[in-house]
Amino acid sequence: RLSTLSQVIDKRLNSELDSIRQAGTWKSERIISTSQSAHIRVQNSKNDLLNFCANNYLGLANNTEIIKAAKNALDEYGAGLSS
């Protein structure tokens, strides 16, 4: 019974995905292969690209002082998904 349900779900999802592709609204994700900064590289590309998809517009994600402070805070306070 579970196998039948799985097949129904797969058929429905594949139908929806095919519709999205046919409509021209399918979006393939590009995998960033460098650290996040203003200029990045993505897999299968030879060129540097401007990065408009990250909240690192100040370039602080690679700042060694901030990384050290974050590690210290993690060691002292831990991490979690709760507020």
PyMOL Python script that loads the backbone (N, CA, C, O; Angstrom):
from pymol import cmd

cmd.read_pdbstr("""\
ATOM      1  N   ARG A   1       0.829  -1.196   0.000  1.00  0.00           N
ATOM      2  CA  ARG A   1       0.000   0.000   0.000  1.00  0.00           C
ATOM      3  C   ARG A   1       0.871   1.256   0.000  1.00  0.00           C
ATOM      4  O   ARG A   1       0.594   2.209  -0.729  1.00  0.00           O
ATOM      5  N   LEU A   2       1.929   1.255   0.824  1.00  0.00           N
ATOM      6  CA  LEU A   2       2.834   2.396   0.865  1.00  0.00           C
ATOM      7  C   LEU A   2       3.530   2.585  -0.476  1.00  0.00           C
ATOM      8  O   LEU A   2       3.748   3.712  -0.920  1.00  0.00           O
ATOM      9  N   SER A   3       3.876   1.475  -1.116  1.00  0.00           N
ATOM     10  CA  SER A   3       4.517   1.538  -2.425  1.00  0.00           C
ATOM     11  C   SER A   3       3.592   2.196  -3.453  1.00  0.00           C
ATOM     12  O   SER A   3       4.044   2.989  -4.279  1.00  0.00           O
ATOM     13  N   THR A   4       2.316   1.872  -3.404  1.00  0.00           N
ATOM     14  CA  THR A   4       1.338   2.470  -4.316  1.00  0.00           C
ATOM     15  C   THR A   4       1.218   3.963  -4.068  1.00  0.00           C
ATOM     16  O   THR A   4       1.182   4.749  -5.015  1.00  0.00           O
ATOM     17  N   LEU A   5       1.157   4.361  -2.812  1.00  0.00           N
ATOM     18  CA  LEU A   5       1.086   5.775  -2.463  1.00  0.00           C
ATOM     19  C   LEU A   5       2.322   6.507  -2.948  1.00  0.00           C
ATOM     20  O   LEU A   5       2.227   7.614  -3.478  1.00  0.00           O
ATOM     21  N   SER A   6       3.468   5.900  -2.769  1.00  0.00           N
ATOM     22  CA  SER A   6       4.725   6.491  -3.223  1.00  0.00           C
ATOM     23  C   SER A   6       4.716   6.685  -4.737  1.00  0.00           C
ATOM     24  O   SER A   6       5.173   7.712  -5.239  1.00  0.00           O
ATOM     25  N   GLN A   7       4.202   5.707  -5.453  1.00  0.00           N
ATOM     26  CA  GLN A   7       4.123   5.813  -6.908  1.00  0.00           C
ATOM     27  C   GLN A   7       3.184   6.933  -7.339  1.00  0.00           C
ATOM     28  O   GLN A   7       3.470   7.653  -8.296  1.00  0.00           O
ATOM     29  N   VAL A   8       2.064   7.081  -6.636  1.00  0.00           N
ATOM     30  CA  VAL A   8       1.102   8.156  -6.945  1.00  0.00           C
ATOM     31  C   VAL A   8       1.748   9.518  -6.709  1.00  0.00           C
ATOM     32  O   VAL A   8       1.611  10.431  -7.523  1.00  0.00           O
ATOM     33  N   ILE A   9       2.450   9.645  -5.593  1.00  0.00           N
ATOM     34  CA  ILE A   9       3.124  10.910  -5.275  1.00  0.00           C
ATOM     35  C   ILE A   9       4.203  11.206  -6.307  1.00  0.00           C
ATOM     36  O   ILE A   9       4.302  12.332  -6.793  1.00  0.00           O
ATOM     37  N   ASP A  10       5.014  10.205  -6.646  1.00  0.00           N
ATOM     38  CA  ASP A  10       6.061  10.396  -7.660  1.00  0.00           C
ATOM     39  C   ASP A  10       5.464  10.842  -8.984  1.00  0.00           C
ATOM     40  O   ASP A  10       5.983  11.756  -9.625  1.00  0.00           O
ATOM     41  N   LYS A  11       4.386  10.207  -9.393  1.00  0.00           N
ATOM     42  CA  LYS A  11       3.746  10.553 -10.669  1.00  0.00           C
ATOM     43  C   LYS A  11       3.243  11.992 -10.641  1.00  0.00           C
ATOM     44  O   LYS A  11       3.438  12.743 -11.597  1.00  0.00           O
ATOM     45  N   ARG A  12       2.600  12.369  -9.551  1.00  0.00           N
ATOM     46  CA  ARG A  12       2.067  13.731  -9.420  1.00  0.00           C
ATOM     47  C   ARG A  12       3.195  14.765  -9.410  1.00  0.00           C
ATOM     48  O   ARG A  12       3.117  15.777 -10.106  1.00  0.00           O
ATOM     49  N   LEU A  13       4.231  14.512  -8.629  1.00  0.00           N
ATOM     50  CA  LEU A  13       5.357  15.452  -8.551  1.00  0.00           C
ATOM     51  C   LEU A  13       6.069  15.568  -9.892  1.00  0.00           C
ATOM     52  O   LEU A  13       6.391  16.672 -10.329  1.00  0.00           O
ATOM     53  N   ASN A  14       6.315  14.443 -10.545  1.00  0.00           N
ATOM     54  CA  ASN A  14       6.980  14.482 -11.845  1.00  0.00           C
ATOM     55  C   ASN A  14       6.145  15.224 -12.874  1.00  0.00           C
ATOM     56  O   ASN A  14       6.686  15.936 -13.719  1.00  0.00           O
ATOM     57  N   SER A  15       4.831  15.061 -12.806  1.00  0.00           N
ATOM     58  CA  SER A  15       3.937  15.789 -13.707  1.00  0.00           C
ATOM     59  C   SER A  15       4.038  17.300 -13.469  1.00  0.00           C
ATOM     60  O   SER A  15       4.115  18.083 -14.416  1.00  0.00           O
ATOM     61  N   GLU A  16       4.037  17.694 -12.205  1.00  0.00           N
ATOM     62  CA  GLU A  16       4.168  19.116 -11.864  1.00  0.00           C
ATOM     63  C   GLU A  16       5.515  19.678 -12.307  1.00  0.00           C
ATOM     64  O   GLU A  16       5.587  20.772 -12.865  1.00  0.00           O
ATOM     65  N   LEU A  17       6.573  18.925 -12.056  1.00  0.00           N
ATOM     66  CA  LEU A  17       7.911  19.370 -12.459  1.00  0.00           C
ATOM     67  C   LEU A  17       8.015  19.488 -13.977  1.00  0.00           C
ATOM     68  O   LEU A  17       8.616  20.435 -14.484  1.00  0.00           O
ATOM     69  N   ASP A  18       7.439  18.539 -14.701  1.00  0.00           N
ATOM     70  CA  ASP A  18       7.432  18.624 -16.168  1.00  0.00           C
ATOM     71  C   ASP A  18       6.684  19.863 -16.637  1.00  0.00           C
ATOM     72  O   ASP A  18       7.105  20.521 -17.589  1.00  0.00           O
ATOM     73  N   SER A  19       5.580  20.184 -15.977  1.00  0.00           N
ATOM     74  CA  SER A  19       4.811  21.387 -16.335  1.00  0.00           C
ATOM     75  C   SER A  19       5.636  22.653 -16.120  1.00  0.00           C
ATOM     76  O   SER A  19       5.597  23.577 -16.933  1.00  0.00           O
ATOM     77  N   ILE A  20       6.369  22.683 -15.036  1.00  0.00           N
ATOM     78  CA  ILE A  20       7.213  23.845 -14.746  1.00  0.00           C
ATOM     79  C   ILE A  20       8.299  23.979 -15.814  1.00  0.00           C
ATOM     80  O   ILE A  20       8.572  25.079 -16.295  1.00  0.00           O
ATOM     81  N   ARG A  21       8.906  22.871 -16.174  1.00  0.00           N
ATOM     82  CA  ARG A  21       9.943  22.906 -17.222  1.00  0.00           C
ATOM     83  C   ARG A  21       9.353  23.371 -18.551  1.00  0.00           C
ATOM     84  O   ARG A  21       9.946  24.207 -19.233  1.00  0.00           O
ATOM     85  N   GLN A  22       8.198  22.839 -18.920  1.00  0.00           N
ATOM     86  CA  GLN A  22       7.558  23.200 -20.185  1.00  0.00           C
ATOM     87  C   GLN A  22       7.148  24.671 -20.211  1.00  0.00           C
ATOM     88  O   GLN A  22       7.152  25.302 -21.268  1.00  0.00           O
ATOM     89  N   ALA A  23       6.797  25.210 -19.055  1.00  0.00           N
ATOM     90  CA  ALA A  23       6.399  26.620 -18.975  1.00  0.00           C
ATOM     91  C   ALA A  23       7.603  27.554 -19.035  1.00  0.00           C
ATOM     92  O   ALA A  23       7.452  28.769 -19.169  1.00  0.00           O
ATOM     93  N   GLY A  24       8.801  26.976 -18.934  1.00  0.00           N
ATOM     94  CA  GLY A  24      10.011  27.788 -18.974  1.00  0.00           C
ATOM     95  C   GLY A  24      10.324  28.474 -17.661  1.00  0.00           C
ATOM     96  O   GLY A  24      11.100  29.428 -17.624  1.00  0.00           O
ATOM     97  N   THR A  25       9.723  27.993 -16.582  1.00  0.00           N
ATOM     98  CA  THR A  25       9.948  28.627 -15.275  1.00  0.00           C
ATOM     99  C   THR A  25      10.810  27.777 -14.342  1.00  0.00           C
ATOM    100  O   THR A  25      10.946  28.091 -13.160  1.00  0.00           O
ATOM    101  N   TRP A  26      11.387  26.708 -14.870  1.00  0.00           N
ATOM    102  CA  TRP A  26      12.286  25.871 -14.067  1.00  0.00           C
ATOM    103  C   TRP A  26      13.577  26.630 -13.814  1.00  0.00           C
ATOM    104  O   TRP A  26      14.123  27.238 -14.734  1.00  0.00           O
ATOM    105  N   LYS A  27      14.067  26.606 -12.600  1.00  0.00           N
ATOM    106  CA  LYS A  27      15.302  27.293 -12.251  1.00  0.00           C
ATOM    107  C   LYS A  27      16.308  26.281 -11.730  1.00  0.00           C
ATOM    108  O   LYS A  27      16.098  25.656 -10.691  1.00  0.00           O
ATOM    109  N   SER A  28      17.383  26.131 -12.449  1.00  0.00           N
ATOM    110  CA  SER A  28      18.461  25.254 -11.992  1.00  0.00           C
ATOM    111  C   SER A  28      19.348  26.025 -11.027  1.00  0.00           C
ATOM    112  O   SER A  28      19.665  27.192 -11.258  1.00  0.00           O
ATOM    113  N   GLU A  29      19.739  25.378  -9.967  1.00  0.00           N
ATOM    114  CA  GLU A  29      20.619  26.017  -8.997  1.00  0.00           C
ATOM    115  C   GLU A  29      22.059  25.906  -9.468  1.00  0.00           C
ATOM    116  O   GLU A  29      22.485  24.871  -9.978  1.00  0.00           O
ATOM    117  N   ARG A  30      22.793  26.984  -9.289  1.00  0.00           N
ATOM    118  CA  ARG A  30      24.223  26.952  -9.574  1.00  0.00           C
ATOM    119  C   ARG A  30      24.953  26.797  -8.249  1.00  0.00           C
ATOM    120  O   ARG A  30      24.639  27.484  -7.277  1.00  0.00           O
ATOM    121  N   ILE A  31      25.914  25.907  -8.211  1.00  0.00           N
ATOM    122  CA  ILE A  31      26.633  25.610  -6.970  1.00  0.00           C
ATOM    123  C   ILE A  31      27.855  26.511  -6.882  1.00  0.00           C
ATOM    124  O   ILE A  31      28.727  26.482  -7.750  1.00  0.00           O
ATOM    125  N   ILE A  32      27.905  27.307  -5.830  1.00  0.00           N
ATOM    126  CA  ILE A  32      29.017  28.224  -5.611  1.00  0.00           C
ATOM    127  C   ILE A  32      30.222  27.412  -5.143  1.00  0.00           C
ATOM    128  O   ILE A  32      30.130  26.646  -4.184  1.00  0.00           O
ATOM    129  N   SER A  33      31.341  27.585  -5.823  1.00  0.00           N
ATOM    130  CA  SER A  33      32.530  26.778  -5.521  1.00  0.00           C
ATOM    131  C   SER A  33      33.623  27.573  -4.808  1.00  0.00           C
ATOM    132  O   SER A  33      34.706  27.040  -4.563  1.00  0.00           O
ATOM    133  N   THR A  34      33.363  28.819  -4.475  1.00  0.00           N
ATOM    134  CA  THR A  34      34.308  29.640  -3.721  1.00  0.00           C
ATOM    135  C   THR A  34      33.608  30.184  -2.486  1.00  0.00           C
ATOM    136  O   THR A  34      32.402  30.002  -2.318  1.00  0.00           O
ATOM    137  N   SER A  35      34.362  30.848  -1.627  1.00  0.00           N
ATOM    138  CA  SER A  35      33.727  31.465  -0.471  1.00  0.00           C
ATOM    139  C   SER A  35      32.829  32.607  -0.944  1.00  0.00           C
ATOM    140  O   SER A  35      33.048  33.189  -2.006  1.00  0.00           O
ATOM    141  N   GLN A  36      31.823  32.911  -0.143  1.00  0.00           N
ATOM    142  CA  GLN A  36      30.875  33.963  -0.500  1.00  0.00           C
ATOM    143  C   GLN A  36      31.534  35.330  -0.339  1.00  0.00           C
ATOM    144  O   GLN A  36      31.995  35.693   0.743  1.00  0.00           O
ATOM    145  N   SER A  37      31.566  36.061  -1.421  1.00  0.00           N
ATOM    146  CA  SER A  37      32.053  37.436  -1.405  1.00  0.00           C
ATOM    147  C   SER A  37      31.418  38.144  -2.594  1.00  0.00           C
ATOM    148  O   SER A  37      30.511  37.598  -3.223  1.00  0.00           O
ATOM    149  N   ALA A  38      31.869  39.329  -2.907  1.00  0.00           N
ATOM    150  CA  ALA A  38      31.290  40.068  -4.025  1.00  0.00           C
ATOM    151  C   ALA A  38      31.533  39.356  -5.351  1.00  0.00           C
ATOM    152  O   ALA A  38      30.686  39.392  -6.244  1.00  0.00           O
ATOM    153  N   HIS A  39      32.681  38.713  -5.479  1.00  0.00           N
ATOM    154  CA  HIS A  39      33.014  37.956  -6.689  1.00  0.00           C
ATOM    155  C   HIS A  39      33.108  36.485  -6.312  1.00  0.00           C
ATOM    156  O   HIS A  39      33.783  36.124  -5.348  1.00  0.00           O
ATOM    157  N   ILE A  40      32.433  35.648  -7.071  1.00  0.00           N
ATOM    158  CA  ILE A  40      32.427  34.211  -6.790  1.00  0.00           C
ATOM    159  C   ILE A  40      32.660  33.425  -8.071  1.00  0.00           C
ATOM    160  O   ILE A  40      32.657  33.974  -9.173  1.00  0.00           O
ATOM    161  N   ARG A  41      32.858  32.145  -7.894  1.00  0.00           N
ATOM    162  CA  ARG A  41      32.884  31.205  -9.014  1.00  0.00           C
ATOM    163  C   ARG A  41      31.813  30.160  -8.740  1.00  0.00           C
ATOM    164  O   ARG A  41      31.532  29.821  -7.591  1.00  0.00           O
ATOM    165  N   VAL A  42      31.227  29.662  -9.810  1.00  0.00           N
ATOM    166  CA  VAL A  42      30.263  28.584  -9.683  1.00  0.00           C
ATOM    167  C   VAL A  42      30.765  27.385 -10.474  1.00  0.00           C
ATOM    168  O   VAL A  42      31.555  27.522 -11.408  1.00  0.00           O
ATOM    169  N   GLN A  43      30.296  26.220 -10.084  1.00  0.00           N
ATOM    170  CA  GLN A  43      30.723  25.001 -10.774  1.00  0.00           C
ATOM    171  C   GLN A  43      30.424  25.106 -12.264  1.00  0.00           C
ATOM    172  O   GLN A  43      29.406  25.666 -12.671  1.00  0.00           O
ATOM    173  N   ASN A  44      31.314  24.568 -13.056  1.00  0.00           N
ATOM    174  CA  ASN A  44      31.180  24.515 -14.518  1.00  0.00           C
ATOM    175  C   ASN A  44      31.217  25.883 -15.180  1.00  0.00           C
ATOM    176  O   ASN A  44      30.681  26.049 -16.276  1.00  0.00           O
ATOM    177  N   SER A  45      31.834  26.861 -14.541  1.00  0.00           N
ATOM    178  CA  SER A  45      32.003  28.178 -15.145  1.00  0.00           C
ATOM    179  C   SER A  45      33.468  28.578 -15.033  1.00  0.00           C
ATOM    180  O   SER A  45      34.108  28.342 -14.008  1.00  0.00           O
ATOM    181  N   LYS A  46      33.987  29.176 -16.078  1.00  0.00           N
ATOM    182  CA  LYS A  46      35.385  29.610 -16.074  1.00  0.00           C
ATOM    183  C   LYS A  46      35.527  31.055 -15.621  1.00  0.00           C
ATOM    184  O   LYS A  46      36.640  31.505 -15.348  1.00  0.00           O
ATOM    185  N   ASN A  47      34.432  31.784 -15.536  1.00  0.00           N
ATOM    186  CA  ASN A  47      34.481  33.213 -15.246  1.00  0.00           C
ATOM    187  C   ASN A  47      34.093  33.517 -13.807  1.00  0.00           C
ATOM    188  O   ASN A  47      33.291  32.808 -13.200  1.00  0.00           O
ATOM    189  N   ASP A  48      34.677  34.586 -13.272  1.00  0.00           N
ATOM    190  CA  ASP A  48      34.202  35.115 -12.002  1.00  0.00           C
ATOM    191  C   ASP A  48      32.851  35.776 -12.243  1.00  0.00           C
ATOM    192  O   ASP A  48      32.606  36.348 -13.305  1.00  0.00           O
ATOM    193  N   LEU A  49      31.981  35.688 -11.245  1.00  0.00           N
ATOM    194  CA  LEU A  49      30.654  36.292 -11.342  1.00  0.00           C
ATOM    195  C   LEU A  49      30.450  37.243 -10.177  1.00  0.00           C
ATOM    196  O   LEU A  49      31.052  37.074  -9.116  1.00  0.00           O
ATOM    197  N   LEU A  50      29.607  38.237 -10.374  1.00  0.00           N
ATOM    198  CA  LEU A  50      29.202  39.081  -9.258  1.00  0.00           C
ATOM    199  C   LEU A  50      28.147  38.338  -8.461  1.00  0.00           C
ATOM    200  O   LEU A  50      27.244  37.728  -9.033  1.00  0.00           O
ATOM    201  N   ASN A  51      28.257  38.389  -7.154  1.00  0.00           N
ATOM    202  CA  ASN A  51      27.355  37.655  -6.270  1.00  0.00           C
ATOM    203  C   ASN A  51      26.306  38.598  -5.703  1.00  0.00           C
ATOM    204  O   ASN A  51      26.606  39.456  -4.873  1.00  0.00           O
ATOM    205  N   PHE A  52      25.074  38.427  -6.162  1.00  0.00           N
ATOM    206  CA  PHE A  52      23.970  39.228  -5.647  1.00  0.00           C
ATOM    207  C   PHE A  52      23.013  38.392  -4.797  1.00  0.00           C
ATOM    208  O   PHE A  52      21.924  38.852  -4.455  1.00  0.00           O
ATOM    209  N   CYS A  53      23.415  37.165  -4.457  1.00  0.00           N
ATOM    210  CA  CYS A  53      22.487  36.263  -3.767  1.00  0.00           C
ATOM    211  C   CYS A  53      22.873  35.985  -2.318  1.00  0.00           C
ATOM    212  O   CYS A  53      22.349  35.044  -1.721  1.00  0.00           O
ATOM    213  N   ALA A  54      23.753  36.759  -1.747  1.00  0.00           N
ATOM    214  CA  ALA A  54      24.164  36.500  -0.372  1.00  0.00           C
ATOM    215  C   ALA A  54      24.081  37.788   0.444  1.00  0.00           C
ATOM    216  O   ALA A  54      24.107  38.893  -0.098  1.00  0.00           O
ATOM    217  N   ASN A  55      23.984  37.618   1.729  1.00  0.00           N
ATOM    218  CA  ASN A  55      23.956  38.768   2.626  1.00  0.00           C
ATOM    219  C   ASN A  55      25.357  39.128   3.089  1.00  0.00           C
ATOM    220  O   ASN A  55      25.561  39.500   4.245  1.00  0.00           O
ATOM    221  N   ASN A  56      26.308  39.016   2.198  1.00  0.00           N
ATOM    222  CA  ASN A  56      27.694  39.318   2.527  1.00  0.00           C
ATOM    223  C   ASN A  56      28.171  40.527   1.728  1.00  0.00           C
ATOM    224  O   ASN A  56      29.330  40.583   1.318  1.00  0.00           O
ATOM    225  N   TYR A  57      27.298  41.474   1.511  1.00  0.00           N
ATOM    226  CA  TYR A  57      27.662  42.631   0.691  1.00  0.00           C
ATOM    227  C   TYR A  57      28.717  43.506   1.350  1.00  0.00           C
ATOM    228  O   TYR A  57      29.345  44.320   0.673  1.00  0.00           O
ATOM    229  N   LEU A  58      28.928  43.358   2.652  1.00  0.00           N
ATOM    230  CA  LEU A  58      29.994  44.101   3.327  1.00  0.00           C
ATOM    231  C   LEU A  58      31.303  43.310   3.350  1.00  0.00           C
ATOM    232  O   LEU A  58      32.337  43.835   3.765  1.00  0.00           O
ATOM    233  N   GLY A  59      31.264  42.063   2.911  1.00  0.00           N
ATOM    234  CA  GLY A  59      32.462  41.237   2.879  1.00  0.00           C
ATOM    235  C   GLY A  59      32.925  40.770   4.246  1.00  0.00           C
ATOM    236  O   GLY A  59      34.095  40.429   4.419  1.00  0.00           O
ATOM    237  N   LEU A  60      32.027  40.749   5.220  1.00  0.00           N
ATOM    238  CA  LEU A  60      32.426  40.401   6.584  1.00  0.00           C
ATOM    239  C   LEU A  60      32.471  38.897   6.834  1.00  0.00           C
ATOM    240  O   LEU A  60      33.032  38.466   7.841  1.00  0.00           O
ATOM    241  N   ALA A  61      31.899  38.094   5.953  1.00  0.00           N
ATOM    242  CA  ALA A  61      31.871  36.646   6.171  1.00  0.00           C
ATOM    243  C   ALA A  61      33.269  36.034   6.169  1.00  0.00           C
ATOM    244  O   ALA A  61      33.476  34.965   6.742  1.00  0.00           O
ATOM    245  N   ASN A  62      34.214  36.691   5.539  1.00  0.00           N
ATOM    246  CA  ASN A  62      35.574  36.172   5.476  1.00  0.00           C
ATOM    247  C   ASN A  62      36.535  36.931   6.386  1.00  0.00           C
ATOM    248  O   ASN A  62      37.743  36.701   6.331  1.00  0.00           O
ATOM    249  N   ASN A  63      36.026  37.819   7.208  1.00  0.00           N
ATOM    250  CA  ASN A  63      36.851  38.612   8.110  1.00  0.00           C
ATOM    251  C   ASN A  63      37.343  37.732   9.254  1.00  0.00           C
ATOM    252  O   ASN A  63      36.543  37.155   9.989  1.00  0.00           O
ATOM    253  N   THR A  64      38.664  37.632   9.400  1.00  0.00           N
ATOM    254  CA  THR A  64      39.231  36.711  10.395  1.00  0.00           C
ATOM    255  C   THR A  64      38.848  37.066  11.829  1.00  0.00           C
ATOM    256  O   THR A  64      38.673  36.171  12.655  1.00  0.00           O
ATOM    257  N   GLU A  65      38.717  38.350  12.136  1.00  0.00           N
ATOM    258  CA  GLU A  65      38.322  38.747  13.496  1.00  0.00           C
ATOM    259  C   GLU A  65      36.894  38.312  13.797  1.00  0.00           C
ATOM    260  O   GLU A  65      36.600  37.859  14.903  1.00  0.00           O
ATOM    261  N   ILE A  66      36.013  38.448  12.822  1.00  0.00           N
ATOM    262  CA  ILE A  66      34.618  38.057  13.025  1.00  0.00           C
ATOM    263  C   ILE A  66      34.506  36.538  13.122  1.00  0.00           C
ATOM    264  O   ILE A  66      33.734  36.029  13.935  1.00  0.00           O
ATOM    265  N   ILE A  67      35.251  35.820  12.320  1.00  0.00           N
ATOM    266  CA  ILE A  67      35.238  34.361  12.381  1.00  0.00           C
ATOM    267  C   ILE A  67      35.717  33.889  13.745  1.00  0.00           C
ATOM    268  O   ILE A  67      35.127  32.982  14.331  1.00  0.00           O
ATOM    269  N   LYS A  68      36.787  34.502  14.255  1.00  0.00           N
ATOM    270  CA  LYS A  68      37.310  34.139  15.574  1.00  0.00           C
ATOM    271  C   LYS A  68      36.275  34.430  16.663  1.00  0.00           C
ATOM    272  O   LYS A  68      36.067  33.608  17.556  1.00  0.00           O
ATOM    273  N   ALA A  69      35.630  35.590  16.593  1.00  0.00           N
ATOM    274  CA  ALA A  69      34.610  35.945  17.592  1.00  0.00           C
ATOM    275  C   ALA A  69      33.426  34.978  17.526  1.00  0.00           C
ATOM    276  O   ALA A  69      32.872  34.599  18.558  1.00  0.00           O
ATOM    277  N   ALA A  70      33.045  34.584  16.319  1.00  0.00           N
ATOM    278  CA  ALA A  70      31.933  33.635  16.165  1.00  0.00           C
ATOM    279  C   ALA A  70      32.293  32.282  16.762  1.00  0.00           C
ATOM    280  O   ALA A  70      31.466  31.658  17.428  1.00  0.00           O
ATOM    281  N   LYS A  71      33.515  31.825  16.530  1.00  0.00           N
ATOM    282  CA  LYS A  71      33.960  30.551  17.098  1.00  0.00           C
ATOM    283  C   LYS A  71      33.985  30.619  18.623  1.00  0.00           C
ATOM    284  O   LYS A  71      33.569  29.678  19.300  1.00  0.00           O
ATOM    285  N   ASN A  72      34.471  31.729  19.154  1.00  0.00           N
ATOM    286  CA  ASN A  72      34.487  31.890  20.616  1.00  0.00           C
ATOM    287  C   ASN A  72      33.070  31.888  21.178  1.00  0.00           C
ATOM    288  O   ASN A  72      32.817  31.267  22.211  1.00  0.00           O
ATOM    289  N   ALA A  73      32.148  32.572  20.513  1.00  0.00           N
ATOM    290  CA  ALA A  73      30.758  32.601  20.968  1.00  0.00           C
ATOM    291  C   ALA A  73      30.139  31.210  20.898  1.00  0.00           C
ATOM    292  O   ALA A  73      29.371  30.828  21.781  1.00  0.00           O
ATOM    293  N   LEU A  74      30.465  30.456  19.858  1.00  0.00           N
ATOM    294  CA  LEU A  74      29.957  29.093  19.730  1.00  0.00           C
ATOM    295  C   LEU A  74      30.473  28.219  20.864  1.00  0.00           C
ATOM    296  O   LEU A  74      29.718  27.447  21.456  1.00  0.00           O
ATOM    297  N   ASP A  75      31.764  28.342  21.164  1.00  0.00           N
ATOM    298  CA  ASP A  75      32.342  27.555  22.261  1.00  0.00           C
ATOM    299  C   ASP A  75      31.705  27.931  23.604  1.00  0.00           C
ATOM    300  O   ASP A  75      31.463  27.064  24.444  1.00  0.00           O
ATOM    301  N   GLU A  76      31.439  29.216  23.800  1.00  0.00           N
ATOM    302  CA  GLU A  76      30.919  29.674  25.095  1.00  0.00           C
ATOM    303  C   GLU A  76      29.420  29.446  25.229  1.00  0.00           C
ATOM    304  O   GLU A  76      28.958  29.039  26.295  1.00  0.00           O
ATOM    305  N   TYR A  77      28.644  29.701  24.165  1.00  0.00           N
ATOM    306  CA  TYR A  77      27.190  29.688  24.276  1.00  0.00           C
ATOM    307  C   TYR A  77      26.505  28.529  23.545  1.00  0.00           C
ATOM    308  O   TYR A  77      25.328  28.253  23.781  1.00  0.00           O
ATOM    309  N   GLY A  78      27.237  27.855  22.662  1.00  0.00           N
ATOM    310  CA  GLY A  78      26.626  26.769  21.900  1.00  0.00           C
ATOM    311  C   GLY A  78      25.808  27.325  20.743  1.00  0.00           C
ATOM    312  O   GLY A  78      25.851  28.520  20.451  1.00  0.00           O
ATOM    313  N   ALA A  79      25.079  26.457  20.103  1.00  0.00           N
ATOM    314  CA  ALA A  79      24.261  26.859  18.958  1.00  0.00           C
ATOM    315  C   ALA A  79      22.971  26.048  18.985  1.00  0.00           C
ATOM    316  O   ALA A  79      22.915  24.952  19.543  1.00  0.00           O
ATOM    317  N   GLY A  80      21.951  26.608  18.376  1.00  0.00           N
ATOM    318  CA  GLY A  80      20.670  25.910  18.278  1.00  0.00           C
ATOM    319  C   GLY A  80      19.733  26.663  17.375  1.00  0.00           C
ATOM    320  O   GLY A  80      19.989  27.813  17.017  1.00  0.00           O
ATOM    321  N   LEU A  81      18.659  26.026  17.009  1.00  0.00           N
ATOM    322  CA  LEU A  81      17.693  26.641  16.118  1.00  0.00           C
ATOM    323  C   LEU A  81      16.558  27.331  16.850  1.00  0.00           C
ATOM    324  O   LEU A  81      15.695  27.937  16.215  1.00  0.00           O
ATOM    325  N   SER A  82      16.542  27.254  18.149  1.00  0.00           N
ATOM    326  CA  SER A  82      15.460  27.887  18.892  1.00  0.00           C
ATOM    327  C   SER A  82      15.781  29.347  19.169  1.00  0.00           C
ATOM    328  O   SER A  82      16.941  29.757  19.172  1.00  0.00           O
ATOM    329  N   SER A  83      14.750  30.105  19.397  1.00  0.00           N
ATOM    330  CA  SER A  83      14.945  31.537  19.662  1.00  0.00           C
ATOM    331  C   SER A  83      15.615  31.703  20.980  1.00  0.00           C
ATOM    332  O   SER A  83      15.876  32.830  21.402  1.00  0.00           O
TER     333      SER A  83
END
""", "prot")
cmd.dss("prot")
cmd.show_as("cartoon", "prot")
cmd.util.cbc("prot")
cmd.orient("prot")
